[in-house]
Amino acid sequence: MTEQPVRVVVAVLTYRRPDDLAAVLPQLVEQAQRVPEGFLADVLVIDNDPRAGARGQVDSFANGAAVPVAYEHEPEPGIAAARNRALDAAVDRRLLVYIDDDERPQGDWLRLLLETWVGHAAAAVVGPVVSTFAVEPSAFVTAGRFFDRRRLPTGTRVTVAATNNLLLDLDLVRAAGLRFDTTLGTVGGSDTLFTRALVRAGGRMIWCDEAVVVDVVPEERTTTSWNLRRALRSGNSWSVTALRLERGGPVQRVRLLGRGAVRIGGGAARAAWGVVSRDEGHRARGVRSVARGTGMVMGATGLLYREYKRAS
């Protein structure tokens, strides 16, 4: 009997970004055509626009695509709901790969994720995200290294990941009974909670440093104010997810309050030193630490910063 191929679906999450979708879909189809022997890949678009604005665009593209391209509409606002829609749509797949609509896969991205999954018997494989900019970020943002992201040797085990470059073994995800927490849809951090829970359930999450995607950063995300709000949200969602993962009581809250306070104090001192020494890098990284620490304190006290709240 001929062994059945491992079925893979690449899910791109989108919300009212027709230009980004037009750019990334041909690249994902090309990636799906170049998977290793023994795999069969297709593409899935999860449209989180309540008005289903991407349906016509995706249907039109799918008509001439070299691999199947499916469309799923998730009207509930929030990226957590969109992530869950991808899980549900992939019910007959072994592997699910998440990518965002404003990212561009590089080289043999998908093949490398799959080969790492095979080589490490992983529950998840994570790749790096490298930013490119529509306009140069502010000098403060550049000095603060706000867009610097981790790079690790391939094969390194990690304990947390975002879904902007993530492969999941759905057999292991289903066995652990995991879903993305939709109450975090406008707060952020549902991917943090999900991946930490996967590791806690015994899943191996492995880094693949060669499986790169490029993040296309629009002008409005290069400003100082946007990046400080992002640092605040990052700290806020970290505390919120830590409390949920640990079923945190008063002791956990106090611990998170302490960690947040240390960040605020240390950041303030570093920022002050940056001002005195005229070192913009120290000043920017200090202010960034204050913002993240403030978010951590907010989360520990139950205050949620809803970065992704929509006007409509």
C-alpha positions in Angstrom: 0.0 0.0 0.0 1.3 3.5 -0.9 1.9 5.7 2.1 -0.4 8.7 2.1 1.4 12.1 2.0 1.4 14.3 5.1 -1.1 17.1 4.4 -0.1 20.6 5.2 -2.1 23.8 5.1 -0.6 27.3 5.1 -3.0 29.7 6.8 -2.7 33.4 6.1 -4.7 35.6 8.5 -6.0 38.9 7.0 -8.0 41.9 7.9 -8.7 44.5 5.2 -5.4 44.4 3.5 -6.0 43.7 -0.1 -2.6 44.9 -1.4 -0.8 42.7 1.1 -2.9 39.7 0.3 -2.3 40.2 -3.4 1.5 40.2 -2.7 1.7 37.2 -0.4 -0.8 34.7 -2.0 1.4 34.0 -5.1 4.4 33.5 -2.8 2.5 31.0 -0.6 1.3 29.1 -3.7 4.9 28.9 -4.9 6.0 27.7 -1.4 3.3 25.0 -1.4 4.6 23.7 -4.8 8.1 23.2 -3.4 7.4 21.0 -0.3 9.6 17.9 0.2 8.5 14.5 -1.2 5.9 12.9 1.1 4.1 16.2 1.8 1.1 17.8 0.1 0.4 21.5 0.8 -2.4 24.0 0.1 -3.2 27.5 1.1 -6.0 28.9 3.3 -7.1 32.5 3.8 -8.8 33.4 7.1 -10.6 36.7 6.6 -11.3 38.4 9.9 -13.3 41.3 8.3 -16.9 41.1 9.5 -17.9 42.2 6.0 -16.0 39.4 4.3 -14.2 41.9 2.1 -11.5 39.5 0.9 -13.8 36.8 -0.4 -14.0 38.0 -4.0 -10.3 38.6 -4.2 -9.4 35.2 -2.9 -12.0 33.4 -5.1 -10.7 35.1 -8.1 -7.1 34.2 -7.3 -7.9 30.6 -6.5 -9.4 30.1 -9.9 -6.0 30.1 -11.6 -3.8 29.0 -8.7 -1.5 26.0 -9.1 -2.5 24.6 -5.7 -5.8 24.7 -3.9 -6.5 28.1 -2.2 -9.5 28.1 0.2 -11.3 30.9 1.8 -12.8 31.0 5.3 -14.7 33.9 6.9 -14.3 34.6 10.6 -16.6 37.5 11.5 -15.8 37.5 15.2 -13.3 40.3 15.7 -9.9 39.4 17.1 -7.0 37.4 15.9 -7.6 34.7 18.4 -10.9 33.9 16.7 -9.2 33.9 13.3 -6.5 31.5 14.6 -9.2 29.1 15.9 -11.0 29.3 12.5 -7.8 28.0 10.9 -7.6 25.2 13.5 -11.2 24.2 12.6 -10.7 24.4 8.9 -7.6 22.2 9.1 -9.5 19.3 10.6 -8.2 16.8 8.0 -4.6 18.1 8.0 -1.7 17.0 10.0 0.2 20.2 9.9 -0.9 23.9 10.1 1.5 26.7 9.3 0.5 30.3 10.3 1.7 33.4 8.6 0.4 37.0 8.6 -0.7 38.9 5.4 2.0 41.5 5.8 4.8 39.0 5.8 6.7 37.5 2.9 8.3 34.0 3.0 11.9 33.9 1.9 13.8 31.1 0.0 12.7 27.6 0.9 10.8 28.8 4.0 8.1 26.1 4.0 10.4 23.2 3.1 12.7 24.2 5.9 9.9 24.3 8.5 8.8 20.8 7.3 12.3 19.3 7.4 12.8 20.7 10.9 9.6 19.1 12.0 10.7 15.8 10.7 14.2 16.0 12.0 13.2 16.9 15.6 9.8 15.2 16.0 8.5 18.6 17.0 5.1 19.7 18.2 5.8 23.1 16.7 8.5 24.8 14.6 9.2 28.5 14.9 11.0 30.7 12.4 12.5 34.2 12.6 10.8 37.4 11.5 12.9 40.1 9.9 11.5 43.6 9.4 11.7 45.8 6.3 10.2 49.4 6.4 8.1 51.5 4.1 9.9 54.5 5.6 12.8 54.6 8.0 11.7 54.4 11.6 12.3 57.4 13.9 15.8 57.8 15.4 14.4 56.9 18.8 12.9 53.6 17.5 16.1 52.7 15.7 18.3 53.5 18.8 16.0 51.5 21.0 16.1 48.4 18.7 12.4 48.1 18.8 12.3 45.9 15.7 15.2 43.6 16.7 13.9 40.1 17.2 15.5 36.9 18.4 17.7 34.7 16.3 18.7 31.3 17.6 20.6 28.3 16.2 18.4 25.8 14.4 17.4 23.0 16.7 17.1 25.2 19.8 14.1 24.4 22.0 11.9 27.4 22.7 9.1 27.9 25.2 7.0 30.6 23.6 6.2 31.9 20.1 4.0 34.1 18.0 1.9 32.8 15.1 3.5 35.0 12.5 5.9 32.2 11.5 4.7 29.0 13.2 4.2 25.3 12.2 1.9 23.2 14.4 1.6 19.4 14.5 -2.2 19.2 14.9 -2.2 15.7 16.2 -0.4 16.9 19.3 -2.4 20.1 19.5 -5.7 18.2 19.4 -4.4 15.6 22.0 -3.6 18.5 24.3 -7.1 20.0 23.7 -5.7 23.4 22.9 -7.5 26.4 21.5 -6.7 30.1 21.3 -8.3 32.2 24.0 -10.8 34.5 22.3 -11.2 36.7 25.4 -7.7 37.9 24.5 -8.7 38.8 21.0 -8.4 42.6 21.5 -5.7 42.4 24.2 -3.1 40.2 22.4 -1.2 37.3 23.8 -3.4 34.4 22.8 -0.5 32.9 20.8 1.8 33.4 23.9 -0.7 31.5 26.0 -1.3 28.8 23.4 2.4 28.0 22.7 3.4 28.1 26.4 0.5 25.7 27.1 1.7 23.4 24.3 5.1 23.2 25.8 3.7 22.6 29.2 1.7 19.7 27.8 5.0 18.1 26.7 5.3 19.4 23.2 8.8 20.2 21.8 8.9 23.6 20.1 12.0 23.9 17.9 13.6 26.9 16.3 14.5 26.9 12.6 16.7 30.0 11.9 16.8 29.6 8.1 13.0 29.6 7.7 12.7 33.4 7.5 9.7 35.6 6.8 10.1 39.3 6.1 7.6 41.6 8.0 6.6 44.6 5.8 6.2 47.5 8.4 4.0 50.3 7.3 4.8 54.0 8.0 2.3 54.3 10.9 4.2 51.5 12.8 7.6 53.2 12.6 6.7 56.0 15.1 7.9 56.3 18.6 4.3 56.5 20.0 3.2 53.3 18.2 6.2 51.3 19.4 5.9 52.4 23.0 2.2 51.4 22.9 3.3 48.0 21.5 5.8 47.7 24.4 3.0 48.5 26.9 0.7 45.9 25.3 3.5 43.3 25.3 4.1 43.7 29.0 0.3 43.7 29.7 -0.4 40.5 27.7 2.6 38.8 29.3 1.2 39.3 32.8 -2.4 38.4 31.7 -1.3 35.2 30.0 1.0 34.2 32.9 -1.9 34.5 35.3 -4.1 32.4 33.1 -1.4 29.7 32.5 -0.5 29.5 36.2 -4.1 29.9 37.4 -2.5 32.7 39.3 -3.6 33.8 42.7 -2.3 36.6 45.0 1.2 35.2 45.1 1.5 35.1 41.3 0.1 38.6 41.1 2.6 39.9 43.6 5.4 38.2 41.7 4.3 39.9 38.4 3.9 43.2 40.1 7.4 42.9 41.4 8.9 42.0 38.0 7.0 44.9 36.4 8.2 47.4 39.1 11.8 46.2 38.6 11.5 46.9 34.9 10.0 50.3 35.5 12.7 51.3 38.0 15.6 49.9 35.9 14.2 51.4 32.8 13.8 54.8 34.4 17.4 54.7 35.6 18.7 53.7 32.2 16.7 56.4 30.5 18.0 59.0 32.9 21.6 57.8 32.3 20.9 58.1 28.6 19.9 61.7 29.0 22.9 62.6 31.1 25.3 60.7 28.8 23.6 61.8 25.7 23.3 58.2 24.6 20.1 57.8 22.6 20.3 54.0 22.8 20.2 53.9 26.6 17.5 56.5 26.7 15.3 54.7 24.2 15.8 51.2 25.7 15.1 52.6 29.1 11.9 54.2 28.1 10.9 51.0 26.3 11.5 49.0 29.5 9.4 51.5 31.5 6.5 51.0 29.0 6.8 47.2 29.2 7.0 47.2 32.9 4.0 49.5 33.2 2.0 47.0 31.0 3.1 44.2 33.3 1.9 46.0 36.4 -1.4 46.8 34.7 -1.9 43.1 33.7 -1.0 41.9 37.2 -3.7 44.2 38.7 -6.4 43.1 36.1 -6.2 46.1 33.8 -6.3 45.2 30.1 -4.8 47.3 27.4 -6.9 46.5 24.3 -4.4 47.4 21.5 -6.5 45.6 18.9 -9.9 47.1 19.7 -11.7 48.0 16.5 -13.8 51.1 15.8 -16.1 49.0 13.5 
